[in-house]
Amino acid sequence: MSTQSVGCVVGPGDTTLDEIELFVVPTVVGGGKPFCAPDRRLDLTLEEHRVFPSSGWMYVRYSVSR
């Protein structure tokens, strides 16, 4: 399994993002990059989620509210 950093793919005022899919991994990290710029707000609606009990991972899919 490989991992990679995820960055915000939209800029302020951009409305092309329809949904976000994430895998949440139970790991504590002391730093990192913000997902989006501080002036960018995304209002999200949870559409789907799955929990993987053996690993503690969780899959979530959100739609972006307009």
MARSESE-354854 format. One record per atom (N, C-alpha, C): atom name; residue in three letters; x, y, z; residue number from 1. Coordinates in Angstrom, 1 decimal. Layout:
N
+-------+---------+--------+--------+--------+-----+
: atomo : residuo :      X :      Y :      Z : num :
+-------+---------+--------+--------+--------+-----+
:    CA :     Ala :      X :      Y :      Z : NUM :
...
+-------+---------+--------+--------+--------+-----+
//
This chain:
66
+-------+---------+--------+--------+--------+-----+
: atomo : residuo :      X :      Y :      Z : num :
+-------+---------+--------+--------+--------+-----+
:     N :     Met :    0.8 :   -1.2 :    0.0 :   1 :
:    CA :     Met :    0.0 :    0.0 :    0.0 :   1 :
:     C :     Met :    0.9 :    1.2 :    0.0 :   1 :
:     N :     Ser :    0.5 :    2.2 :   -0.8 :   2 :
:    CA :     Ser :    1.3 :    3.4 :   -0.8 :   2 :
:     C :     Ser :    0.5 :    4.6 :   -0.2 :   2 :
:     N :     Thr :    1.2 :    5.6 :    0.2 :   3 :
:    CA :     Thr :    0.5 :    6.8 :    0.8 :   3 :
:     C :     Thr :    1.0 :    8.0 :    0.0 :   3 :
:     N :     Gln :    0.2 :    9.0 :   -0.1 :   4 :
:    CA :     Gln :    0.6 :   10.2 :   -0.7 :   4 :
:     C :     Gln :   -0.2 :   11.4 :    0.0 :   4 :
:     N :     Ser :    0.4 :   12.6 :   -0.1 :   5 :
:    CA :     Ser :   -0.2 :   13.8 :    0.5 :   5 :
:     C :     Ser :   -1.3 :   14.2 :   -0.4 :   5 :
:     N :     Val :   -2.3 :   14.8 :    0.3 :   6 :
:    CA :     Val :   -3.5 :   15.3 :   -0.5 :   6 :
:     C :     Val :   -3.5 :   16.8 :   -0.2 :   6 :
:     N :     Gly :   -3.7 :   17.5 :   -1.3 :   7 :
:    CA :     Gly :   -3.9 :   19.0 :   -1.2 :   7 :
:     C :     Gly :   -5.2 :   19.4 :   -1.7 :   7 :
:     N :     Cys :   -5.6 :   20.6 :   -1.4 :   8 :
:    CA :     Cys :   -6.8 :   21.2 :   -1.9 :   8 :
:     C :     Cys :   -6.7 :   21.4 :   -3.4 :   8 :
:     N :     Val :   -7.7 :   20.9 :   -4.1 :   9 :
:    CA :     Val :   -7.7 :   21.0 :   -5.5 :   9 :
:     C :     Val :   -8.5 :   22.1 :   -6.1 :   9 :
:     N :     Val :   -9.0 :   23.0 :   -5.2 :  10 :
:    CA :     Val :   -9.8 :   24.1 :   -5.6 :  10 :
:     C :     Val :   -9.3 :   25.4 :   -5.0 :  10 :
:     N :     Gly :   -9.5 :   26.5 :   -5.6 :  11 :
:    CA :     Gly :   -9.2 :   27.7 :   -5.1 :  11 :
:     C :     Gly :  -10.4 :   28.5 :   -4.5 :  11 :
:     N :     Pro :  -10.2 :   29.6 :   -3.9 :  12 :
:    CA :     Pro :  -11.3 :   30.4 :   -3.4 :  12 :
:     C :     Pro :  -12.3 :   30.8 :   -4.5 :  12 :
:     N :     Gly :  -13.5 :   30.5 :   -4.3 :  13 :
:    CA :     Gly :  -14.6 :   30.8 :   -5.3 :  13 :
:     C :     Gly :  -14.8 :   29.8 :   -6.3 :  13 :
:     N :     Asp :  -13.9 :   28.8 :   -6.4 :  14 :
:    CA :     Asp :  -14.1 :   27.7 :   -7.4 :  14 :
:     C :     Asp :  -15.2 :   26.7 :   -6.9 :  14 :
:     N :     Thr :  -16.1 :   26.4 :   -7.8 :  15 :
:    CA :     Thr :  -17.2 :   25.5 :   -7.5 :  15 :
:     C :     Thr :  -17.2 :   24.2 :   -8.2 :  15 :
:     N :     Thr :  -16.0 :   23.8 :   -8.7 :  16 :
:    CA :     Thr :  -16.0 :   22.6 :   -9.5 :  16 :
:     C :     Thr :  -15.9 :   21.3 :   -8.7 :  16 :
:     N :     Leu :  -15.7 :   21.4 :   -7.4 :  17 :
:    CA :     Leu :  -15.6 :   20.2 :   -6.6 :  17 :
:     C :     Leu :  -17.0 :   19.7 :   -6.2 :  17 :
:     N :     Asp :  -17.3 :   18.4 :   -6.5 :  18 :
:    CA :     Asp :  -18.6 :   17.9 :   -6.2 :  18 :
:     C :     Asp :  -18.6 :   17.0 :   -5.0 :  18 :
:     N :     Glu :  -17.5 :   16.2 :   -4.8 :  19 :
:    CA :     Glu :  -17.5 :   15.4 :   -3.6 :  19 :
:     C :     Glu :  -16.0 :   15.1 :   -3.2 :  19 :
:     N :     Ile :  -15.9 :   14.6 :   -1.9 :  20 :
:    CA :     Ile :  -14.6 :   14.3 :   -1.4 :  20 :
:     C :     Ile :  -14.7 :   12.9 :   -0.8 :  20 :
:     N :     Glu :  -13.7 :   12.1 :   -1.1 :  21 :
:    CA :     Glu :  -13.6 :   10.7 :   -0.5 :  21 :
:     C :     Glu :  -12.3 :   10.6 :    0.3 :  21 :
:     N :     Leu :  -12.4 :   10.2 :    1.5 :  22 :
:    CA :     Leu :  -11.3 :   10.1 :    2.4 :  22 :
:     C :     Leu :  -11.2 :    8.7 :    3.1 :  22 :
:     N :     Phe :  -10.0 :    8.3 :    3.3 :  23 :
:    CA :     Phe :   -9.7 :    7.2 :    4.2 :  23 :
:     C :     Phe :   -9.1 :    7.8 :    5.5 :  23 :
:     N :     Val :   -9.8 :    7.6 :    6.6 :  24 :
:    CA :     Val :   -9.3 :    8.1 :    7.9 :  24 :
:     C :     Val :   -8.5 :    7.0 :    8.6 :  24 :
:     N :     Val :   -7.2 :    7.3 :    8.9 :  25 :
:    CA :     Val :   -6.3 :    6.3 :    9.5 :  25 :
:     C :     Val :   -6.0 :    6.7 :   10.9 :  25 :
:     N :     Pro :   -6.2 :    5.8 :   11.9 :  26 :
:    CA :     Pro :   -6.0 :    6.1 :   13.3 :  26 :
:     C :     Pro :   -4.5 :    6.3 :   13.6 :  26 :
:     N :     Thr :   -3.9 :    7.5 :   13.2 :  27 :
:    CA :     Thr :   -2.5 :    7.8 :   13.5 :  27 :
:     C :     Thr :   -2.5 :    9.2 :   13.9 :  27 :
:     N :     Val :   -1.7 :    9.5 :   14.9 :  28 :
:    CA :     Val :   -1.5 :   10.9 :   15.4 :  28 :
:     C :     Val :   -0.2 :   11.5 :   14.8 :  28 :
:     N :     Val :   -0.4 :   12.6 :   14.1 :  29 :
:    CA :     Val :    0.8 :   13.3 :   13.5 :  29 :
:     C :     Val :    0.9 :   14.7 :   14.1 :  29 :
:     N :     Gly :    2.1 :   15.1 :   14.4 :  30 :
:    CA :     Gly :    2.3 :   16.3 :   15.1 :  30 :
:     C :     Gly :    2.3 :   17.6 :   14.2 :  30 :
:     N :     Gly :    2.2 :   17.4 :   12.9 :  31 :
:    CA :     Gly :    2.2 :   18.6 :   12.0 :  31 :
:     C :     Gly :    1.7 :   18.2 :   10.7 :  31 :
:     N :     Gly :    1.8 :   19.1 :    9.8 :  32 :
:    CA :     Gly :    1.3 :   18.8 :    8.4 :  32 :
:     C :     Gly :    0.8 :   20.0 :    7.7 :  32 :
:     N :     Lys :    0.3 :   19.8 :    6.5 :  33 :
:    CA :     Lys :   -0.3 :   20.8 :    5.7 :  33 :
:     C :     Lys :   -1.8 :   20.9 :    5.8 :  33 :
:     N :     Pro :   -2.4 :   22.0 :    5.9 :  34 :
:    CA :     Pro :   -3.9 :   22.1 :    5.9 :  34 :
:     C :     Pro :   -4.4 :   21.5 :    4.6 :  34 :
:     N :     Phe :   -5.6 :   21.0 :    4.6 :  35 :
:    CA :     Phe :   -6.3 :   20.4 :    3.4 :  35 :
:     C :     Phe :   -6.6 :   21.5 :    2.4 :  35 :
:     N :     Cys :   -7.1 :   22.7 :    2.9 :  36 :
:    CA :     Cys :   -7.4 :   23.8 :    2.0 :  36 :
:     C :     Cys :   -6.9 :   25.1 :    2.7 :  36 :
:     N :     Ala :   -6.8 :   26.1 :    1.9 :  37 :
:    CA :     Ala :   -6.4 :   27.4 :    2.4 :  37 :
:     C :     Ala :   -7.3 :   27.9 :    3.6 :  37 :
:     N :     Pro :   -6.8 :   28.6 :    4.5 :  38 :
:    CA :     Pro :   -7.6 :   29.1 :    5.7 :  38 :
:     C :     Pro :   -8.9 :   29.9 :    5.3 :  38 :
:     N :     Asp :   -8.8 :   30.6 :    4.2 :  39 :
:    CA :     Asp :  -10.0 :   31.3 :    3.8 :  39 :
:     C :     Asp :  -11.0 :   30.5 :    2.9 :  39 :
:     N :     Arg :  -10.8 :   29.2 :    2.7 :  40 :
:    CA :     Arg :  -11.6 :   28.4 :    1.9 :  40 :
:     C :     Arg :  -12.5 :   27.5 :    2.9 :  40 :
:     N :     Arg :  -13.8 :   27.6 :    2.8 :  41 :
:    CA :     Arg :  -14.7 :   26.8 :    3.6 :  41 :
:     C :     Arg :  -15.5 :   25.9 :    2.7 :  41 :
:     N :     Leu :  -15.5 :   24.6 :    3.0 :  42 :
:    CA :     Leu :  -16.3 :   23.6 :    2.3 :  42 :
:     C :     Leu :  -17.4 :   23.1 :    3.3 :  42 :
:     N :     Asp :  -18.7 :   23.3 :    3.0 :  43 :
:    CA :     Asp :  -19.7 :   22.7 :    3.8 :  43 :
:     C :     Asp :  -20.1 :   21.4 :    3.2 :  43 :
:     N :     Leu :  -19.9 :   20.3 :    4.0 :  44 :
:    CA :     Leu :  -20.0 :   19.0 :    3.5 :  44 :
:     C :     Leu :  -21.2 :   18.2 :    4.0 :  44 :
:     N :     Thr :  -21.8 :   17.3 :    3.2 :  45 :
:    CA :     Thr :  -22.9 :   16.4 :    3.7 :  45 :
:     C :     Thr :  -22.4 :   15.0 :    3.6 :  45 :
:     N :     Leu :  -22.4 :   14.3 :    4.7 :  46 :
:    CA :     Leu :  -22.0 :   12.9 :    4.6 :  46 :
:     C :     Leu :  -22.9 :   12.0 :    3.8 :  46 :
:     N :     Glu :  -22.4 :   11.3 :    2.8 :  47 :
:    CA :     Glu :  -23.1 :   10.5 :    1.9 :  47 :
:     C :     Glu :  -23.0 :    9.0 :    2.1 :  47 :
:     N :     Glu :  -21.8 :    8.6 :    2.6 :  48 :
:    CA :     Glu :  -21.5 :    7.2 :    2.8 :  48 :
:     C :     Glu :  -20.3 :    7.1 :    3.8 :  48 :
:     N :     His :  -20.4 :    6.0 :    4.5 :  49 :
:    CA :     His :  -19.2 :    5.7 :    5.4 :  49 :
:     C :     His :  -19.1 :    4.2 :    5.6 :  49 :
:     N :     Arg :  -17.9 :    3.8 :    5.8 :  50 :
:    CA :     Arg :  -17.6 :    2.4 :    6.1 :  50 :
:     C :     Arg :  -16.5 :    2.3 :    7.2 :  50 :
:     N :     Val :  -16.7 :    1.4 :    8.1 :  51 :
:    CA :     Val :  -15.7 :    1.2 :    9.1 :  51 :
:     C :     Val :  -15.0 :   -0.2 :    8.9 :  51 :
:     N :     Phe :  -13.7 :   -0.2 :    9.0 :  52 :
:    CA :     Phe :  -12.9 :   -1.5 :    8.8 :  52 :
:     C :     Phe :  -12.4 :   -1.8 :   10.2 :  52 :
:     N :     Pro :  -13.1 :   -2.6 :   11.0 :  53 :
:    CA :     Pro :  -12.8 :   -2.9 :   12.4 :  53 :
:     C :     Pro :  -11.4 :   -3.5 :   12.6 :  53 :
:     N :     Ser :  -11.0 :   -4.3 :   11.7 :  54 :
:    CA :     Ser :   -9.7 :   -5.0 :   12.0 :  54 :
:     C :     Ser :   -8.5 :   -4.0 :   11.9 :  54 :
:     N :     Ser :   -8.6 :   -2.9 :   11.1 :  55 :
:    CA :     Ser :   -7.5 :   -2.0 :   11.0 :  55 :
:     C :     Ser :   -7.8 :   -0.7 :   11.7 :  55 :
:     N :     Gly :   -9.1 :   -0.4 :   12.0 :  56 :
:    CA :     Gly :   -9.5 :    0.9 :   12.6 :  56 :
:     C :     Gly :   -9.6 :    2.0 :   11.5 :  56 :
:     N :     Trp :   -9.5 :    1.7 :   10.3 :  57 :
:    CA :     Trp :   -9.6 :    2.7 :    9.2 :  57 :
:     C :     Trp :  -11.1 :    2.9 :    9.0 :  57 :
:     N :     Met :  -11.4 :    4.1 :    8.4 :  58 :
:    CA :     Met :  -12.8 :    4.5 :    8.1 :  58 :
:     C :     Met :  -12.8 :    5.1 :    6.7 :  58 :
:     N :     Tyr :  -13.7 :    4.8 :    5.9 :  59 :
:    CA :     Tyr :  -13.9 :    5.4 :    4.6 :  59 :
:     C :     Tyr :  -15.1 :    6.4 :    4.7 :  59 :
:     N :     Val :  -15.0 :    7.6 :    4.2 :  60 :
:    CA :     Val :  -16.1 :    8.5 :    4.2 :  60 :
:     C :     Val :  -16.2 :    9.2 :    2.9 :  60 :
:     N :     Arg :  -17.4 :    9.4 :    2.4 :  61 :
:    CA :     Arg :  -17.6 :   10.2 :    1.2 :  61 :
:     C :     Arg :  -18.6 :   11.3 :    1.5 :  61 :
:     N :     Tyr :  -18.2 :   12.5 :    1.2 :  62 :
:    CA :     Tyr :  -19.0 :   13.7 :    1.4 :  62 :
:     C :     Tyr :  -19.3 :   14.4 :    0.1 :  62 :
:     N :     Ser :  -20.5 :   14.9 :    0.0 :  63 :
:    CA :     Ser :  -20.8 :   15.8 :   -1.2 :  63 :
:     C :     Ser :  -20.7 :   17.2 :   -0.7 :  63 :
:     N :     Val :  -20.3 :   18.1 :   -1.6 :  64 :
:    CA :     Val :  -20.1 :   19.5 :   -1.2 :  64 :
:     C :     Val :  -21.4 :   20.2 :   -1.4 :  64 :
:     N :     Ser :  -21.9 :   20.8 :   -0.3 :  65 :
:    CA :     Ser :  -23.2 :   21.5 :   -0.3 :  65 :
:     C :     Ser :  -23.0 :   22.9 :   -1.0 :  65 :
:     N :     Arg :  -24.0 :   23.2 :   -1.7 :  66 :
:    CA :     Arg :  -23.9 :   24.5 :   -2.5 :  66 :
:     C :     Arg :  -24.8 :   25.5 :   -1.9 :  66 :
+-------+---------+--------+--------+--------+-----+
//
